[in-house]
């Protein structure tokens, strides 16, 4: 055997990985054992298990996230998914995704600026721009990444990002990574924001006010006229995250501009996701041609990331086509959302969010009780997830119901009395 061959020749025994014994593995510390956040997490998990409960998160489900799902071999009325318009699982959407795989494969296989661009990317961007009423649009592989990458690219140290107390983590993270000054105000306190900017506007070069179309935790619909008034008065840019409003609010699902009968140009940067109303995955930015060109060539989250996969792109195109053909879907979603809140009031429940919002929060006010209520409802055939720290403060722990166009009035009538009765039992429970 020559030297080169000897370097590559190994015995079967030498090829086997070296495995620890169970005793060695249990004795070895995790690399995060000394992390304060991990120790706090472990305490919370152990406290939960001590009460006989299990962690409700990351539980698998079977099949499409419709108004009824199967979880743990149990059929449940489903309020835990974002399939607002019922387009995930729609035959035309699924067929489009499958056909795109036959033509392009399962991956774009490169960043779009290199060789990952496919015809479907441009087609989806054109359709989004047309639907939104903007000059152009740009799609990203992740909704979270869209906010983080775009905000951090748009602003720098001399600038400022302004967001409210309901801001999504992706907005806050993008602001932090930009290096810009950050200012926060209480959600809905427009007078307070006006005073803040009157005091601080001279201390930064460029300002970006970031709001949400429908707030993902509390369900309020943005007061766009007030946001635009503030933006103009203080000469700042306005970005609106329409993750939960695009496709879902407005007579034809075109979001908060349509709700308030304001032109799309009222918003400088339109942001949204493809994973909710459009039954896909990813995010988008809409705006003027200069903005989109700037981001297309300079935004790290686009140029250093693989392009959106062909099936995801094709699914979003098909879903957008259906939304435009069938405007009754957002109308039915609004009707179901209004009915849910009406019935909840009749049963003494206080549900957060505006009437036509598909996000409906029930504040429980304690992490353990929120998890207990979720488990109790699960046992009675209702799937609704608890929202606890760090997503919200402990005092605002809640159950968050996502209403969809596929929910029937019968399902809602079956749900609300059980929620009211179960909440009463949980609040009376002594730890």
Buried (B, 14 or more C-beta within 10 A) or exposed (E): EEEEEEEEEEEEEEEEEEEEEEEEEEEEEEEEEEEEEEEEEEEBEEEBEEEEBEEBEEEEBEEBBBBBBEBEEEEBBBBBBBBBBBBBBBEBBBEBBEBBBEEBEEBBBEBBBEEBBBEBBEBBBEBBBEBBBBBBBBBBBBBBBBBBBBBBBBBEEEBBBBBBEBBBEBBBBBBBBBBBBBBBBEBBEBEEBBEBBEEBBEEBEBBBBBBBBBBBBBBBBBBBBBBBEBBEEBEBBBBBBBBBBBBBBBEBBBBBBBBBEBEBEBBBBBBBBBBBBBBBBBBBBBBBEEBBEBBBEEBBBBBEBBBBBBBBBBBBBBBBBBBBEBBEBBBBBBBBBBBBBEBBEEEEBEBBBBEBBBBBBBBBEBBBBBBBBBBBBBEBBBBBBBBBEEBBEEEBBBBBBBBBBBBEEEBBEBBBEBBBEBBEEBEEEEE
